[in-house]
Amino acid sequence: MLASQSAIEAFAAAITVYLGCLETENNEALAANPTLTEEQKRERRKILRQKQNAAAVDAQTWADDFNAQVTIWNQAASGQRTVASAPTAQSVLAR
């Protein structure tokens, strides 16, 4: 469980770096191409938002899967029945 938590934390840090890189890349591309039309700039911003949103969805999915595993772990530790359909730690780490 601790290894999974460390992997999730590393992934979250990597997502933060990735989002910063996306923003920098977009800003540099806009600065390097002052002749872009407003339509082209809007399209670049749209693509940037799509990439940012995809990263956020991926991070949320990882977090949700990990939290489901923590719930199962806690239930098992307290003797409660677990939910068989929840994702396993191996499936979370395999992403």
C-alpha positions, 0 to 999 in steps of 0.5 A, a space after each residue: 500500500 505504501 509503494 502504491 501511495 509513493 507511486 501516486 505521489 510521484 505521478 502527481 508531481 510528474 503531472 504538475 511538471 507536465 502541466 508547467 511544460 505545456 504552459 511554457 511550450 504554449 507561451 513560447 510558441 505564441 511568442 515565436 509566432 507573432 503573426 498567428 491569427 486570433 483563430 490560430 491562437 484560440 486553437 492553440 489555447 483549445 489544444 492546451 486546455 484539452 491536454 490539461 484536462 486529459 492530465 487532470 482526468 488521468 490524475 483523478 482516475 489514479 486518485 480514485 482508484 487508489 482511494 478505493 484500494 485504501 477503503 478496501 485495505 481499511 475494511 479488510 483491516 477492520 474485518 469488514 467485507 470488501 467490494 470485489 469490483 474495486 480496482 486492484 493495486 496492481 491495476 493502478 500501478 500498471 497504468 
